[in-house]
Amino acid sequence: MRKFGVSALLGFFLGVAFRSFFPVSGELFLLSFSIAIVFALIVFLNKNFSVFIIWASFFLIAFSLGGIRYEVSDSRENISELHGQIGEKFEVSGVVVEDPEFLDKYTRAIFKTDAPFNGKILLSLPHYPEVNYGDRLKISGTLKEPENFEADGVYIKWKEHLAKDNIYYEMSLPAVLSKNRENLSIGEKIKQSLFTIKHKFLQNLSRVIPEPHNSFLAGITIGERASLPQDLKEGFKKVGIMHLVVLSGYNISIVSDYIMKFLGYLPISKILQAFIATGGIILFATLTGGSATVVRAAIMGILLLWARESGKIYEAMVALLFAAFLMVFVNPKILRFDTSFQLSFLATAGLIILSARLDKILRFIPNFWKLRENLVSTLSAQIFVMPLLISIGGKFTWATIPANLLILSAIPLTMFFGFMAGLFGFISYYISWVFSFPAYILLAYELWIVKIFS
C-alpha cells in the first residue's frame, strides 16, 4: 500500500510540475483523470490484473489531480478589473494582509484590494506613516506589472516569485489617503497579536545588542532578515550559511526541542504536553511569517512529536513527502517558483538519505562539540542542494564546510541566550542585558568566522 501512496505522490508532483511548464487546458487533465478511473476499475474487477498496472493507474489519477489543482490555483479571472488599471493612476481601498517588511529605504507590504478591483498588490511605502498587518488603507498611485531583473550576475525571476503568492501587480510609493483598523476575525486577531509580540521582541533585542549582531540574532531566532546589512548578507551567501538566517529546519528543530524540554518539567500528562508543543510550533511558525522552509520544518516536527507520543515509527522520508504534499496542495506554485521550498526539500532529503552512510564513512572523526555530526549534516545537505544552487546562479565554495562546522555548534546556545534576552526584555531591561552578554560573545565569534571565510 505504501508503494501505491508513493506512486500517487510522485504523480501529483509531476502533474503540478507539468502544468506549471505547459499551460494546457484543464479539460485535458479531466479527461486523463476519467480514463484512469475507468481503466483502474476495469483492471481491478478483473482478478488477473498486474500490480504494475494498478500503480500506473494510481500515478495517472494523481497526475491528473495535480494538473487540475494547479489550473484552479492559477485562475486569474477575478483580477481582470485590476488589470485594466495598469499604467494608470487611481485610488483603491483594501487591507494589509501580511506582516510588512521594514527594509532600509522603504516598507514592503502585501495589500489586498476591495471589490471590484479584486487582487493583491505589492506596495513599496515610505516608513511613515507606519503600516501594520490588518490596517485598512485607501491609497493613490500608479499600478504596474512586476519585472524580472539581474542582480550580482544572477537573473532574478521576480515576476514568477510574486505570482506564486497570486501577486501580479506592484505600486511604488503610493500616497496613503487614509488609514484605519480593519475589523478582524478571531484568527486574524491572534495573528496580529503574534506580529505585535514579534516586533516588541525585536525591540527588546535592539536595546541590549548592537548592530550587526542584533540583525543576525533576529534572523536565527525568528527569521527576521529584512534589517540585515547588505555586506553581511553577501558574506553569508559567500560562506553558505544563509540557511541559518532564514530560519531553516535546523533552527525549528532547536525551538521544538526547547519547548519539549521545558514542558517535561511541568506536572502534566504526556498527551497534554504533545498538544501544547504542537500549538507552540504552529504559533511560532505563524509568528515568523510562515515561509516555505518554516512550514515544512513545522509539519515534520509535529509529525515526529505525535509519532513519539503514539509509539509509531517515524519515517523521515515519508514525513518529508507528506509535508511537501500538503504545502504543494495548498499552493501548487511553490513547487516550481519557490526556491526556498526547493532548497529546503533537497537539503532535508540529503540529510535523510546520506547522513547514516556518511556517518559510517567518517566514523574516525571525533564527535567532540558535535564536530562529526555537523560535518555529516553539512555534507549531506550540500551534496543535494549544490546542483540547484549552481543552476540558479549561486556559488559553491569549499569554505562552506569549515564555516558551517565552526558556526553550527554554537547556534543552539546563541538561540537560547538570544531568546532569553528577548523574552526577559518584556519584564526587565537589566535581566535582559544579563542574557544578552553571552549571546553577544557567541554572535561576535560567528560573525568573525563569516568574515574570515568570506
C-alpha positions in Angstrom: 0.0 0.0 0.0 2.9 2.3 0.7 4.2 1.8 -2.8 0.8 2.9 -4.2 1.0 6.0 -2.0 4.5 6.9 -3.2 3.3 6.4 -6.8 0.4 8.7 -6.2 2.5 11.4 -4.6 5.0 11.2 -7.4 2.2 11.5 -9.9 0.7 14.5 -8.1 4.0 16.4 -8.0 4.7 15.6 -11.7 1.2 16.8 -12.6 1.7 20.1 -10.9 5.2 20.5 -12.4 3.9 19.6 -15.9 1.1 22.2 -15.7 3.5 24.8 -14.4 5.6 24.5 -17.6 2.9 23.8 -20.1 -0.3 25.9 -19.9 -2.5 23.1 -21.3 -6.3 23.2 -20.8 -7.7 21.8 -17.6 -10.1 19.7 -19.7 -7.1 17.6 -20.7 -6.4 16.6 -17.1 -10.1 15.9 -16.5 -10.2 13.6 -19.5 -7.0 11.9 -18.3 -8.5 11.5 -14.8 -11.7 10.0 -16.2 -9.8 7.5 -18.3 -7.5 6.5 -15.5 -10.5 5.9 -13.2 -12.3 3.7 -15.7 -9.1 1.8 -16.5 -8.4 1.2 -12.8 -11.9 -0.1 -12.2 -11.8 -2.5 -15.2 -8.4 -3.9 -14.2 -9.4 -4.2 -10.5 -12.6 -6.1 -11.4 -10.6 -8.4 -13.5 -8.8 -10.6 -11.0 -6.0 -11.3 -13.4 -4.5 -7.9 -13.1 -0.9 -6.7 -12.9 0.3 -4.8 -9.9 2.2 -2.6 -12.2 -1.0 -1.5 -14.0 -2.5 -0.6 -10.6 0.5 1.5 -9.8 0.2 3.2 -13.2 -3.5 3.9 -12.6 -2.7 5.5 -9.2 0.0 7.5 -10.9 -2.2 8.8 -13.7 -5.1 9.7 -11.4 -2.7 11.7 -9.1 -1.0 13.2 -12.1 -4.4 14.5 -13.4 -5.4 15.8 -9.9 -2.0 17.7 -9.7 -2.6 19.4 -13.0 -6.2 20.3 -12.1 -5.1 21.7 -8.7 -2.5 23.9 -10.4 -5.1 25.0 -13.0 -7.5 26.1 -10.2 -4.8 28.0 -8.3 -3.6 29.8 -11.5 -7.1 31.1 -12.3 -6.9 34.9 -12.8 -10.5 35.7 -13.7 -11.0 37.7 -10.5 -8.3 40.2 -11.3 -9.5 41.4 -14.7 -10.8 44.7 -13.3 -7.4 45.5 -11.7 -5.5 44.5 -14.8 -7.3 47.3 -16.8 -5.7 49.9 -14.5 -2.0 49.1 -15.4 -0.1 52.3 -16.1 -3.0 54.4 -14.7 -3.0 56.4 -11.5 -6.1 55.5 -9.5 -7.4 55.2 -6.0 -8.2 51.9 -4.3 -9.1 50.7 -0.9 -8.0 47.4 0.8 -6.3 45.7 3.7 -2.7 44.8 4.5 -2.9 41.0 4.7 0.7 40.1 5.8 3.2 41.5 8.2 5.1 44.2 6.4 8.9 44.1 5.8 10.7 47.1 7.1 13.6 47.5 4.7 16.3 50.2 4.7 14.7 52.6 2.3 11.0 51.6 2.4 8.4 49.3 3.8 7.2 46.4 1.7 3.6 45.4 2.3 1.1 43.0 0.6 -2.2 44.8 0.0 -5.5 43.0 -0.9 -7.9 45.3 -2.7 -11.6 45.6 -2.3 -14.2 44.8 -5.0 -14.4 45.4 -7.9 -10.6 45.5 -8.0 -10.1 42.1 -6.5 -6.4 41.1 -6.3 -3.1 41.6 -4.4 -0.7 44.5 -4.9 2.9 44.6 -3.5 3.3 48.1 -2.1 6.6 49.9 -1.6 5.6 52.5 1.1 7.5 55.2 3.0 8.4 54.2 6.6 6.0 56.9 7.8 3.1 56.7 8.4 3.9 53.2 9.6 1.5 50.4 8.4 0.9 47.1 10.1 -0.9 43.9 9.5 -4.7 44.4 9.5 -4.6 48.1 8.6 -7.3 49.3 6.2 -5.8 51.7 3.7 -7.0 54.0 0.9 -4.1 54.7 -1.5 -3.5 56.5 -4.7 -0.7 55.5 -7.1 0.3 54.1 -10.4 -0.1 50.4 -11.0 2.5 48.3 -12.8 3.4 44.7 -13.5 6.4 43.2 -11.8 9.5 42.8 -13.9 12.4 40.3 -13.7 15.9 41.8 -13.2 19.5 40.9 -12.8 21.4 41.4 -9.5 25.1 40.5 -8.9 25.2 38.4 -12.1 22.1 36.4 -11.0 18.9 36.6 -13.0 16.0 37.1 -10.6 12.6 35.8 -11.7 10.8 38.4 -9.6 7.6 38.2 -11.6 7.3 34.5 -11.1 8.3 34.8 -7.4 5.4 37.1 -6.7 3.0 35.1 -8.9 3.4 32.1 -6.6 1.5 34.1 -4.0 -1.0 35.4 -6.5 0.6 38.8 -6.6 0.6 40.2 -10.1 0.9 43.9 -9.5 3.2 46.5 -7.8 2.7 50.1 -6.7 5.7 52.2 -5.8 5.4 54.9 -3.1 1.6 55.5 -3.4 0.0 58.3 -1.4 -1.8 56.9 1.7 -5.0 58.9 1.8 -6.5 57.2 4.9 -5.6 54.5 7.4 -7.9 52.7 9.8 -8.1 49.5 11.7 -9.9 46.6 10.0 -12.5 44.5 11.9 -10.6 41.3 12.1 -11.8 37.7 12.8 -10.6 35.8 15.8 -7.9 34.0 13.8 -6.7 37.3 12.3 -6.6 38.9 15.7 -4.4 36.1 17.0 -2.1 36.6 14.0 -2.0 40.3 14.6 -1.1 39.7 18.3 1.7 37.4 17.3 3.2 40.0 14.9 2.9 42.6 17.7 4.8 40.3 20.1 7.4 39.7 17.4 8.0 43.4 16.9 8.3 44.0 20.6 10.7 41.1 20.9 12.9 42.6 18.2 12.8 46.0 20.0 13.9 44.2 23.2 16.9 42.7 21.4 17.9 46.0 19.8 18.0 47.6 23.3 20.7 45.3 24.5 22.6 44.1 21.4 24.2 46.4 18.9 24.3 46.0 15.1 25.1 44.0 13.1 24.9 41.3 15.8 21.3 42.2 16.6 20.2 41.7 13.0 22.0 38.3 12.9 20.3 37.3 16.1 16.9 38.4 14.9 17.5 36.1 11.8 18.4 33.0 13.7 15.8 33.3 16.3 12.6 34.4 14.4 13.7 34.6 10.8 13.7 38.4 10.6 16.3 39.2 8.0 14.9 42.4 6.4 17.2 44.6 8.5 20.4 42.7 7.7 23.1 45.0 6.3 23.9 44.2 2.6 27.5 43.5 3.2 26.6 41.0 5.9 24.1 39.3 3.5 26.8 39.0 0.9 29.1 37.4 3.5 26.5 34.8 4.5 25.9 34.0 0.8 29.6 33.6 0.1 30.2 31.3 3.1 27.0 29.4 2.5 25.2 29.9 5.9 22.3 31.9 4.7 20.0 29.0 5.6 20.6 29.9 9.3 19.4 33.5 8.9 16.2 32.5 7.0 15.2 30.1 9.8 15.8 26.7 8.5 14.6 23.3 9.7 17.7 23.2 11.9 16.5 26.3 13.8 12.9 25.0 14.1 14.2 21.7 15.5 16.1 23.6 18.2 12.9 25.5 19.1 10.9 22.4 19.2 13.5 20.6 21.4 13.5 23.6 23.8 9.7 23.5 24.0 9.6 19.8 24.8 12.4 20.1 27.4 10.5 22.9 29.1 7.2 21.0 29.1 9.0 18.0 30.5 9.5 19.8 33.8 5.7 20.6 34.2 3.4 18.2 36.1 1.1 17.5 33.1 0.4 14.4 31.1 2.3 13.4 28.0 -0.7 13.9 25.7 -1.2 17.4 27.0 2.5 18.1 26.5 2.1 17.0 22.9 -0.9 19.2 22.3 0.8 22.3 23.9 4.0 21.6 21.9 2.0 21.3 18.7 0.3 24.6 19.4 3.6 26.2 20.3 5.2 25.1 17.0 2.2 26.4 15.0 2.2 29.7 16.8 5.9 30.1 16.3 5.7 29.3 12.6 2.9 31.9 12.2 4.9 34.5 14.2 7.9 34.1 11.9 5.8 34.7 8.8 5.3 31.1 7.8 7.9 30.8 5.0 8.0 27.6 3.0 11.1 26.5 4.9 9.5 27.1 8.3 6.2 25.4 7.3 8.0 22.3 6.0 10.0 22.0 9.2 7.0 22.7 11.4 4.9 19.9 9.7 7.7 17.4 10.1 8.3 18.5 13.7 4.7 17.9 14.6 4.6 14.5 12.9 7.7 13.5 14.8 6.2 14.7 18.0 3.0 12.7 17.6 4.9 9.6 16.3 6.8 9.6 19.6 3.6 10.2 21.6 1.6 7.4 19.9 4.5 4.9 19.8 4.5 4.8 16.0 7.7 4.5 13.9 8.7 7.9 12.5 9.9 7.6 8.9 11.5 10.9 8.0 11.2 10.4 4.2 7.5 9.7 4.4 7.1 12.7 6.7 9.0 14.9 4.2 6.9 13.7 1.2 3.7 14.2 3.3 4.8 17.8 4.3 5.7 18.6 0.7 2.3 17.2 -0.5 0.4 19.4 2.0 2.3 22.5 1.0 2.0 21.9 -2.7 -1.7 21.1 -2.4 -2.3 24.4 -0.6 -0.1 26.4 -3.1 1.0 24.4 -6.2 3.1 27.2 -7.5 5.8 26.8 -4.8 6.9 23.5 -6.5 8.4 25.5 -9.4 8.7 29.1 -8.3 9.7 29.0 -4.6 13.4 28.5 -4.4 13.4 28.3 -0.5 10.9 25.4 -0.7 13.1 23.6 -3.2 16.3 24.1 -1.3 14.7 23.1 2.0 13.2 19.9 0.5 16.5 18.9 -1.2 18.6 19.7 2.0 16.2 17.6 4.2 16.2 14.8 1.6 20.0 14.8 1.7 20.1 14.6 5.5 17.7 11.7 5.4 19.3 9.7 2.6 23.0 10.4 3.1 23.6 11.1 6.8 23.7 7.5 8.1 26.0 6.4 5.2 28.4 9.4 5.6 28.5 8.9 9.4 29.8 5.4 8.9 32.5 6.6 6.5 33.6 9.5 8.8 33.5 7.4 12.0 37.2 8.1 12.5 36.5 11.8 13.2 35.8 12.6 16.9 32.4 13.9 17.7 33.8 16.5 20.2 31.4 19.5 20.3 29.3 17.7 17.7 32.1 18.0 15.1 31.4 14.8 13.2 27.6 15.3 13.4 27.8 18.8 12.0 30.2 17.7 9.2 27.9 14.8 8.2 24.8 17.1 8.1 26.7 19.8 6.2 28.0 17.4 3.6 24.7 15.6 3.2 22.7 18.8 2.6 25.3 20.5 0.4 25.6 17.5 -1.9 21.9 17.6 -2.6 21.4 21.4 -2.9 24.6 22.1 -4.9 23.1 21.4 -8.4 20.1 23.7 -7.7 22.3 26.4 -6.3 24.6 26.4 -9.3 21.6 26.3 -11.7 20.1 29.4 -10.3 23.3 31.3 -10.5 24.5 30.7 -7.0 28.1 29.9 -6.0 29.6 27.0 -4.2 32.8 27.2 -2.2 34.6 24.6 -0.1 34.7 27.3 2.6 31.1 26.4 3.3 32.1 23.2 5.1 34.6 24.5 7.7 32.5 27.6 8.2 29.4 25.6 9.0 31.4 23.3 11.3 32.6 26.2 13.3 29.3 28.0 13.5 26.6 25.3 13.8 27.8 24.0 17.2 27.4 27.5 18.6 23.9 28.2 17.2 21.8 26.3 19.8 23.4 28.3 22.7 23.2 31.5 20.7 19.5 30.9 20.1 18.9 30.1 23.8 20.6 33.2 25.2 19.0 35.3 22.4 15.5 34.0 23.2 16.1 34.7 26.9 17.3 38.2 26.2 14.3 39.0 24.1 11.8 37.3 26.4 13.1 38.9 29.6 13.1 42.2 27.8 9.3 42.2 28.4 10.0 42.2 32.1 13.2 43.9 32.9 16.0 45.6 30.8 18.6 44.5 33.3 17.7 40.8 33.3 17.6 41.0 29.5 21.1 42.5 29.5 22.5 39.6 31.6 21.4 37.1 28.9 22.5 39.4 26.1 26.1 39.3 27.2 26.8 35.6 26.4 24.7 35.9 23.3 26.8 38.9 22.1 30.0 36.9 22.6 28.7 34.0 20.6 27.4 36.3 17.9 30.8 38.1 17.7 32.5 34.7 17.3 30.1 33.6 14.5 30.4 36.9 12.6 34.2 36.7 12.9 34.0 33.2 11.3 31.9 34.6 8.5 34.4 37.5 7.9 37.4 35.2 7.8 35.9 32.7 5.3 34.2 35.3 3.1 
